[in-house]
């Protein structure tokens, strides 16, 4: 009876070891880090156009500014994090742009044929309309 019990424990221990080895192998195949764009074969790109809020309360003053962001996009195409790297936009417009990118869906980056987490840097520029080039000028 004791021999049978020891054999059962040994078999159970071997099974657990095999499961653990398989889990470690799976973890090695799925990188936890976010790859920069220069380390992926195909960069992440938005699935749809990202509509940004344009300042509508300019009160007759042409408005312009720049927002630089870093997006962390996971292997499912969701944005995990948006970090503002620099901005000359008023906080209200900056926050609206960040929200637009944070809720956007992306086709994830590819590395060696697999979908991976990636880092994407984005720069948004608001510029005043160019006057004198249209028909109504």
CNS distance restraints for C-alpha pairs under 8 A (distance, minus, plus):
assign (resid   1 and name CA) (resid   5 and name CA) 6.29 0.50 0.50
assign (resid   2 and name CA) (resid   6 and name CA) 6.14 0.50 0.50
assign (resid   3 and name CA) (resid   7 and name CA) 6.13 0.50 0.50
assign (resid   4 and name CA) (resid   8 and name CA) 6.20 0.50 0.50
assign (resid   5 and name CA) (resid   9 and name CA) 6.24 0.50 0.50
assign (resid   6 and name CA) (resid  10 and name CA) 6.07 0.50 0.50
assign (resid   7 and name CA) (resid  11 and name CA) 6.11 0.50 0.50
assign (resid   8 and name CA) (resid  12 and name CA) 6.10 0.50 0.50
assign (resid   9 and name CA) (resid  13 and name CA) 6.04 0.50 0.50
assign (resid  10 and name CA) (resid  14 and name CA) 6.21 0.50 0.50
assign (resid  11 and name CA) (resid  15 and name CA) 6.19 0.50 0.50
assign (resid  12 and name CA) (resid  16 and name CA) 6.21 0.50 0.50
assign (resid  13 and name CA) (resid  17 and name CA) 6.13 0.50 0.50
assign (resid  14 and name CA) (resid  18 and name CA) 6.18 0.50 0.50
assign (resid  15 and name CA) (resid  19 and name CA) 6.24 0.50 0.50
assign (resid  16 and name CA) (resid  20 and name CA) 6.08 0.50 0.50
assign (resid  17 and name CA) (resid  21 and name CA) 6.09 0.50 0.50
assign (resid  18 and name CA) (resid  22 and name CA) 6.15 0.50 0.50
assign (resid  19 and name CA) (resid  23 and name CA) 6.18 0.50 0.50
assign (resid  20 and name CA) (resid  24 and name CA) 6.17 0.50 0.50
assign (resid  21 and name CA) (resid  25 and name CA) 6.16 0.50 0.50
assign (resid  22 and name CA) (resid  26 and name CA) 6.17 0.50 0.50
assign (resid  23 and name CA) (resid  27 and name CA) 6.14 0.50 0.50
assign (resid  24 and name CA) (resid  28 and name CA) 6.23 0.50 0.50
assign (resid  25 and name CA) (resid  29 and name CA) 6.46 0.50 0.50
assign (resid  26 and name CA) (resid  30 and name CA) 6.46 0.50 0.50
assign (resid  27 and name CA) (resid  31 and name CA) 7.07 0.50 0.50
assign (resid  30 and name CA) (resid 116 and name CA) 7.78 0.50 0.50
assign (resid  31 and name CA) (resid 116 and name CA) 7.29 0.50 0.50
assign (resid  31 and name CA) (resid 117 and name CA) 7.90 0.50 0.50
assign (resid  32 and name CA) (resid 117 and name CA) 7.59 0.50 0.50
assign (resid  33 and name CA) (resid 117 and name CA) 6.67 0.50 0.50
assign (resid  33 and name CA) (resid 118 and name CA) 7.86 0.50 0.50
assign (resid  34 and name CA) (resid  72 and name CA) 6.97 0.50 0.50
assign (resid  34 and name CA) (resid  73 and name CA) 7.73 0.50 0.50
assign (resid  34 and name CA) (resid  74 and name CA) 7.65 0.50 0.50
assign (resid  34 and name CA) (resid 116 and name CA) 7.44 0.50 0.50
assign (resid  34 and name CA) (resid 117 and name CA) 4.60 0.50 0.50
assign (resid  34 and name CA) (resid 118 and name CA) 4.32 0.50 0.50
assign (resid  34 and name CA) (resid 119 and name CA) 5.83 0.50 0.50
assign (resid  35 and name CA) (resid  39 and name CA) 6.03 0.50 0.50
assign (resid  35 and name CA) (resid  40 and name CA) 6.76 0.50 0.50
assign (resid  35 and name CA) (resid 116 and name CA) 7.47 0.50 0.50
assign (resid  35 and name CA) (resid 117 and name CA) 6.11 0.50 0.50
assign (resid  35 and name CA) (resid 118 and name CA) 4.37 0.50 0.50
assign (resid  35 and name CA) (resid 119 and name CA) 5.90 0.50 0.50
assign (resid  36 and name CA) (resid  40 and name CA) 7.08 0.50 0.50
assign (resid  36 and name CA) (resid 118 and name CA) 5.72 0.50 0.50
assign (resid  36 and name CA) (resid 119 and name CA) 4.95 0.50 0.50
assign (resid  36 and name CA) (resid 120 and name CA) 7.01 0.50 0.50
assign (resid  37 and name CA) (resid  43 and name CA) 5.93 0.50 0.50
assign (resid  37 and name CA) (resid 118 and name CA) 6.78 0.50 0.50
assign (resid  37 and name CA) (resid 119 and name CA) 6.35 0.50 0.50
assign (resid  37 and name CA) (resid 120 and name CA) 6.45 0.50 0.50
assign (resid  39 and name CA) (resid 111 and name CA) 7.64 0.50 0.50
assign (resid  40 and name CA) (resid 109 and name CA) 6.55 0.50 0.50
assign (resid  40 and name CA) (resid 110 and name CA) 5.89 0.50 0.50
assign (resid  40 and name CA) (resid 111 and name CA) 4.84 0.50 0.50
assign (resid  40 and name CA) (resid 112 and name CA) 7.96 0.50 0.50
assign (resid  40 and name CA) (resid 118 and name CA) 7.98 0.50 0.50
assign (resid  41 and name CA) (resid 109 and name CA) 7.43 0.50 0.50
assign (resid  41 and name CA) (resid 110 and name CA) 5.56 0.50 0.50
assign (resid  41 and name CA) (resid 111 and name CA) 5.10 0.50 0.50
assign (resid  41 and name CA) (resid 112 and name CA) 6.91 0.50 0.50
assign (resid  42 and name CA) (resid 109 and name CA) 5.35 0.50 0.50
assign (resid  42 and name CA) (resid 110 and name CA) 5.04 0.50 0.50
assign (resid  42 and name CA) (resid 111 and name CA) 6.98 0.50 0.50
assign (resid  43 and name CA) (resid 108 and name CA) 7.29 0.50 0.50
assign (resid  43 and name CA) (resid 109 and name CA) 4.63 0.50 0.50
assign (resid  43 and name CA) (resid 110 and name CA) 6.80 0.50 0.50
assign (resid  43 and name CA) (resid 118 and name CA) 7.94 0.50 0.50
assign (resid  44 and name CA) (resid  73 and name CA) 7.68 0.50 0.50
assign (resid  44 and name CA) (resid  77 and name CA) 7.80 0.50 0.50
assign (resid  44 and name CA) (resid 106 and name CA) 6.20 0.50 0.50
assign (resid  44 and name CA) (resid 107 and name CA) 5.47 0.50 0.50
assign (resid  44 and name CA) (resid 108 and name CA) 4.63 0.50 0.50
assign (resid  44 and name CA) (resid 109 and name CA) 4.21 0.50 0.50
assign (resid  44 and name CA) (resid 110 and name CA) 7.70 0.50 0.50
assign (resid  44 and name CA) (resid 118 and name CA) 7.29 0.50 0.50
assign (resid  44 and name CA) (resid 120 and name CA) 7.39 0.50 0.50
assign (resid  45 and name CA) (resid 106 and name CA) 5.29 0.50 0.50
assign (resid  45 and name CA) (resid 107 and name CA) 5.42 0.50 0.50
assign (resid  45 and name CA) (resid 108 and name CA) 6.98 0.50 0.50
assign (resid  45 and name CA) (resid 109 and name CA) 7.72 0.50 0.50
assign (resid  46 and name CA) (resid  50 and name CA) 7.55 0.50 0.50
assign (resid  46 and name CA) (resid 104 and name CA) 6.99 0.50 0.50
assign (resid  46 and name CA) (resid 105 and name CA) 5.91 0.50 0.50
assign (resid  46 and name CA) (resid 106 and name CA) 4.12 0.50 0.50
assign (resid  46 and name CA) (resid 107 and name CA) 6.10 0.50 0.50
assign (resid  47 and name CA) (resid 105 and name CA) 5.89 0.50 0.50
assign (resid  47 and name CA) (resid 106 and name CA) 5.11 0.50 0.50
assign (resid  47 and name CA) (resid 107 and name CA) 5.99 0.50 0.50
assign (resid  48 and name CA) (resid 104 and name CA) 7.83 0.50 0.50
assign (resid  48 and name CA) (resid 105 and name CA) 7.40 0.50 0.50
assign (resid  48 and name CA) (resid 106 and name CA) 7.98 0.50 0.50
assign (resid  50 and name CA) (resid 100 and name CA) 6.70 0.50 0.50
assign (resid  50 and name CA) (resid 101 and name CA) 7.03 0.50 0.50
assign (resid  50 and name CA) (resid 104 and name CA) 6.82 0.50 0.50
assign (resid  51 and name CA) (resid 100 and name CA) 7.10 0.50 0.50
assign (resid  52 and name CA) (resid  96 and name CA) 7.52 0.50 0.50
assign (resid  52 and name CA) (resid  97 and name CA) 5.85 0.50 0.50
assign (resid  52 and name CA) (resid 100 and name CA) 6.53 0.50 0.50
assign (resid  53 and name CA) (resid  93 and name CA) 7.04 0.50 0.50
assign (resid  53 and name CA) (resid  96 and name CA) 6.67 0.50 0.50
assign (resid  53 and name CA) (resid  97 and name CA) 6.82 0.50 0.50
assign (resid  54 and name CA) (resid  93 and name CA) 7.79 0.50 0.50
assign (resid  54 and name CA) (resid 126 and name CA) 7.69 0.50 0.50
assign (resid  55 and name CA) (resid  63 and name CA) 7.30 0.50 0.50
assign (resid  55 and name CA) (resid  93 and name CA) 7.14 0.50 0.50
assign (resid  58 and name CA) (resid  62 and name CA) 6.61 0.50 0.50
assign (resid  58 and name CA) (resid  63 and name CA) 6.69 0.50 0.50
assign (resid  62 and name CA) (resid 128 and name CA) 5.17 0.50 0.50
assign (resid  62 and name CA) (resid 129 and name CA) 7.59 0.50 0.50
assign (resid  63 and name CA) (resid 126 and name CA) 7.22 0.50 0.50
assign (resid  63 and name CA) (resid 127 and name CA) 6.58 0.50 0.50
assign (resid  63 and name CA) (resid 128 and name CA) 5.60 0.50 0.50
assign (resid  64 and name CA) (resid  89 and name CA) 7.62 0.50 0.50
assign (resid  64 and name CA) (resid 125 and name CA) 7.26 0.50 0.50
assign (resid  64 and name CA) (resid 126 and name CA) 4.67 0.50 0.50
assign (resid  64 and name CA) (resid 127 and name CA) 4.43 0.50 0.50
assign (resid  64 and name CA) (resid 128 and name CA) 5.76 0.50 0.50
assign (resid  65 and name CA) (resid  87 and name CA) 7.49 0.50 0.50
assign (resid  65 and name CA) (resid  88 and name CA) 5.17 0.50 0.50
assign (resid  65 and name CA) (resid  89 and name CA) 5.19 0.50 0.50
assign (resid  65 and name CA) (resid 125 and name CA) 5.86 0.50 0.50
assign (resid  65 and name CA) (resid 126 and name CA) 5.18 0.50 0.50
assign (resid  65 and name CA) (resid 127 and name CA) 6.72 0.50 0.50
assign (resid  66 and name CA) (resid  86 and name CA) 7.95 0.50 0.50
assign (resid  66 and name CA) (resid  87 and name CA) 5.63 0.50 0.50
assign (resid  66 and name CA) (resid  88 and name CA) 5.41 0.50 0.50
assign (resid  66 and name CA) (resid  89 and name CA) 6.20 0.50 0.50
assign (resid  66 and name CA) (resid 123 and name CA) 7.00 0.50 0.50
assign (resid  66 and name CA) (resid 124 and name CA) 5.63 0.50 0.50
assign (resid  66 and name CA) (resid 125 and name CA) 4.49 0.50 0.50
assign (resid  66 and name CA) (resid 126 and name CA) 6.25 0.50 0.50
assign (resid  67 and name CA) (resid  84 and name CA) 7.46 0.50 0.50
assign (resid  67 and name CA) (resid  85 and name CA) 7.78 0.50 0.50
assign (resid  67 and name CA) (resid  86 and name CA) 5.92 0.50 0.50
assign (resid  67 and name CA) (resid  87 and name CA) 4.33 0.50 0.50
assign (resid  67 and name CA) (resid  88 and name CA) 6.47 0.50 0.50
assign (resid  67 and name CA) (resid  89 and name CA) 6.63 0.50 0.50
assign (resid  67 and name CA) (resid  94 and name CA) 6.96 0.50 0.50
assign (resid  67 and name CA) (resid 123 and name CA) 5.64 0.50 0.50
assign (resid  67 and name CA) (resid 124 and name CA) 5.09 0.50 0.50
assign (resid  67 and name CA) (resid 125 and name CA) 6.51 0.50 0.50
assign (resid  68 and name CA) (resid  84 and name CA) 6.07 0.50 0.50
assign (resid  68 and name CA) (resid  85 and name CA) 5.28 0.50 0.50
assign (resid  68 and name CA) (resid  86 and name CA) 5.14 0.50 0.50
assign (resid  68 and name CA) (resid  87 and name CA) 6.19 0.50 0.50
assign (resid  68 and name CA) (resid 121 and name CA) 7.37 0.50 0.50
assign (resid  68 and name CA) (resid 122 and name CA) 5.80 0.50 0.50
assign (resid  68 and name CA) (resid 123 and name CA) 4.41 0.50 0.50
assign (resid  68 and name CA) (resid 124 and name CA) 6.43 0.50 0.50
assign (resid  69 and name CA) (resid  82 and name CA) 6.61 0.50 0.50
assign (resid  69 and name CA) (resid  83 and name CA) 5.54 0.50 0.50
assign (resid  69 and name CA) (resid  84 and name CA) 4.47 0.50 0.50
assign (resid  69 and name CA) (resid  85 and name CA) 5.20 0.50 0.50
assign (resid  69 and name CA) (resid  86 and name CA) 7.13 0.50 0.50
assign (resid  69 and name CA) (resid 121 and name CA) 5.77 0.50 0.50
assign (resid  69 and name CA) (resid 122 and name CA) 5.24 0.50 0.50
assign (resid  69 and name CA) (resid 123 and name CA) 6.35 0.50 0.50
assign (resid  70 and name CA) (resid  82 and name CA) 5.78 0.50 0.50
assign (resid  70 and name CA) (resid  83 and name CA) 5.15 0.50 0.50
assign (resid  70 and name CA) (resid  84 and name CA) 6.48 0.50 0.50
assign (resid  70 and name CA) (resid  85 and name CA) 6.81 0.50 0.50
assign (resid  70 and name CA) (resid 119 and name CA) 6.73 0.50 0.50
assign (resid  70 and name CA) (resid 120 and name CA) 5.70 0.50 0.50
assign (resid  70 and name CA) (resid 121 and name CA) 4.48 0.50 0.50
assign (resid  70 and name CA) (resid 122 and name CA) 6.27 0.50 0.50
assign (resid  71 and name CA) (resid  79 and name CA) 6.63 0.50 0.50
assign (resid  71 and name CA) (resid  80 and name CA) 7.62 0.50 0.50
assign (resid  71 and name CA) (resid  81 and name CA) 5.87 0.50 0.50
assign (resid  71 and name CA) (resid  82 and name CA) 4.73 0.50 0.50
assign (resid  71 and name CA) (resid  83 and name CA) 6.55 0.50 0.50
assign (resid  71 and name CA) (resid 119 and name CA) 5.64 0.50 0.50
assign (resid  71 and name CA) (resid 120 and name CA) 5.05 0.50 0.50
assign (resid  71 and name CA) (resid 121 and name CA) 6.21 0.50 0.50
assign (resid  71 and name CA) (resid 122 and name CA) 7.58 0.50 0.50
assign (resid  72 and name CA) (resid  79 and name CA) 5.75 0.50 0.50
assign (resid  72 and name CA) (resid  80 and name CA) 5.47 0.50 0.50
assign (resid  72 and name CA) (resid  81 and name CA) 5.13 0.50 0.50
assign (resid  72 and name CA) (resid  82 and name CA) 6.51 0.50 0.50
assign (resid  72 and name CA) (resid 117 and name CA) 7.29 0.50 0.50
assign (resid  72 and name CA) (resid 118 and name CA) 5.95 0.50 0.50
assign (resid  72 and name CA) (resid 119 and name CA) 4.80 0.50 0.50
assign (resid  72 and name CA) (resid 120 and name CA) 6.57 0.50 0.50
assign (resid  73 and name CA) (resid  77 and name CA) 5.89 0.50 0.50
assign (resid  73 and name CA) (resid  78 and name CA) 5.62 0.50 0.50
assign (resid  73 and name CA) (resid  79 and name CA) 4.46 0.50 0.50
assign (resid  73 and name CA) (resid  80 and name CA) 5.75 0.50 0.50
assign (resid  73 and name CA) (resid  81 and name CA) 7.41 0.50 0.50
assign (resid  73 and name CA) (resid 106 and name CA) 7.60 0.50 0.50
assign (resid  73 and name CA) (resid 108 and name CA) 7.02 0.50 0.50
assign (resid  73 and name CA) (resid 117 and name CA) 5.60 0.50 0.50
assign (resid  73 and name CA) (resid 118 and name CA) 5.36 0.50 0.50
assign (resid  73 and name CA) (resid 119 and name CA) 6.30 0.50 0.50
assign (resid  73 and name CA) (resid 120 and name CA) 7.49 0.50 0.50
assign (resid  74 and name CA) (resid  78 and name CA) 5.62 0.50 0.50
assign (resid  74 and name CA) (resid  79 and name CA) 6.41 0.50 0.50
assign (resid  74 and name CA) (resid  80 and name CA) 6.49 0.50 0.50
assign (resid  74 and name CA) (resid 108 and name CA) 6.87 0.50 0.50
assign (resid  74 and name CA) (resid 116 and name CA) 6.63 0.50 0.50
assign (resid  74 and name CA) (resid 117 and name CA) 4.18 0.50 0.50
assign (resid  74 and name CA) (resid 118 and name CA) 6.49 0.50 0.50
assign (resid  75 and name CA) (resid 108 and name CA) 5.47 0.50 0.50
assign (resid  75 and name CA) (resid 109 and name CA) 7.25 0.50 0.50
assign (resid  75 and name CA) (resid 115 and name CA) 5.19 0.50 0.50
assign (resid  75 and name CA) (resid 116 and name CA) 4.55 0.50 0.50
assign (resid  75 and name CA) (resid 117 and name CA) 4.78 0.50 0.50
assign (resid  75 and name CA) (resid 118 and name CA) 7.81 0.50 0.50
assign (resid  76 and name CA) (resid 107 and name CA) 7.72 0.50 0.50
assign (resid  76 and name CA) (resid 108 and name CA) 6.29 0.50 0.50
assign (resid  76 and name CA) (resid 115 and name CA) 7.64 0.50 0.50
assign (resid  77 and name CA) (resid 105 and name CA) 5.64 0.50 0.50
assign (resid  77 and name CA) (resid 106 and name CA) 4.44 0.50 0.50
assign (resid  77 and name CA) (resid 107 and name CA) 5.29 0.50 0.50
assign (resid  77 and name CA) (resid 108 and name CA) 4.70 0.50 0.50
assign (resid  78 and name CA) (resid 103 and name CA) 7.79 0.50 0.50
assign (resid  78 and name CA) (resid 104 and name CA) 7.27 0.50 0.50
assign (resid  78 and name CA) (resid 105 and name CA) 5.52 0.50 0.50
assign (resid  78 and name CA) (resid 106 and name CA) 6.43 0.50 0.50
assign (resid  79 and name CA) (resid 101 and name CA) 7.69 0.50 0.50
assign (resid  79 and name CA) (resid 102 and name CA) 5.57 0.50 0.50
assign (resid  79 and name CA) (resid 103 and name CA) 6.91 0.50 0.50
assign (resid  79 and name CA) (resid 104 and name CA) 7.02 0.50 0.50
assign (resid  79 and name CA) (resid 105 and name CA) 7.10 0.50 0.50
assign (resid  79 and name CA) (resid 106 and name CA) 7.81 0.50 0.50
assign (resid  80 and name CA) (resid 102 and name CA) 7.56 0.50 0.50
assign (resid  81 and name CA) (resid 102 and name CA) 6.95 0.50 0.50
assign (resid  82 and name CA) (resid  98 and name CA) 6.77 0.50 0.50
assign (resid  82 and name CA) (resid 101 and name CA) 7.60 0.50 0.50
assign (resid  82 and name CA) (resid 102 and name CA) 6.24 0.50 0.50
assign (resid  84 and name CA) (resid  98 and name CA) 7.91 0.50 0.50
assign (resid  87 and name CA) (resid  94 and name CA) 7.27 0.50 0.50
assign (resid  89 and name CA) (resid  93 and name CA) 6.21 0.50 0.50
assign (resid  89 and name CA) (resid  94 and name CA) 5.64 0.50 0.50
assign (resid  90 and name CA) (resid  94 and name CA) 6.17 0.50 0.50
assign (resid  91 and name CA) (resid  95 and name CA) 5.91 0.50 0.50
assign (resid  92 and name CA) (resid  96 and name CA) 6.28 0.50 0.50
assign (resid  93 and name CA) (resid  97 and name CA) 6.20 0.50 0.50
assign (resid  94 and name CA) (resid  98 and name CA) 6.19 0.50 0.50
assign (resid  95 and name CA) (resid  99 and name CA) 6.13 0.50 0.50
assign (resid  96 and name CA) (resid 100 and name CA) 6.23 0.50 0.50
assign (resid  97 and name CA) (resid 101 and name CA) 6.37 0.50 0.50
assign (resid  98 and name CA) (resid 102 and name CA) 5.96 0.50 0.50
assign (resid  99 and name CA) (resid 103 and name CA) 6.18 0.50 0.50
assign (resid 100 and name CA) (resid 104 and name CA) 6.30 0.50 0.50
assign (resid 108 and name CA) (resid 115 and name CA) 5.89 0.50 0.50
assign (resid 108 and name CA) (resid 116 and name CA) 6.60 0.50 0.50
assign (resid 108 and name CA) (resid 117 and name CA) 7.14 0.50 0.50
assign (resid 108 and name CA) (resid 118 and name CA) 7.66 0.50 0.50
assign (resid 109 and name CA) (resid 115 and name CA) 5.73 0.50 0.50
assign (resid 109 and name CA) (resid 116 and name CA) 5.67 0.50 0.50
assign (resid 109 and name CA) (resid 117 and name CA) 6.79 0.50 0.50
assign (resid 109 and name CA) (resid 118 and name CA) 6.29 0.50 0.50
assign (resid 110 and name CA) (resid 114 and name CA) 5.26 0.50 0.50
assign (resid 110 and name CA) (resid 115 and name CA) 4.64 0.50 0.50
assign (resid 110 and name CA) (resid 116 and name CA) 5.81 0.50 0.50
assign (resid 111 and name CA) (resid 115 and name CA) 6.51 0.50 0.50
assign (resid 111 and name CA) (resid 116 and name CA) 6.46 0.50 0.50
assign (resid 131 and name CA) (resid 137 and name CA) 7.23 0.50 0.50
assign (resid 132 and name CA) (resid 137 and name CA) 5.10 0.50 0.50
assign (resid 133 and name CA) (resid 137 and name CA) 6.86 0.50 0.50
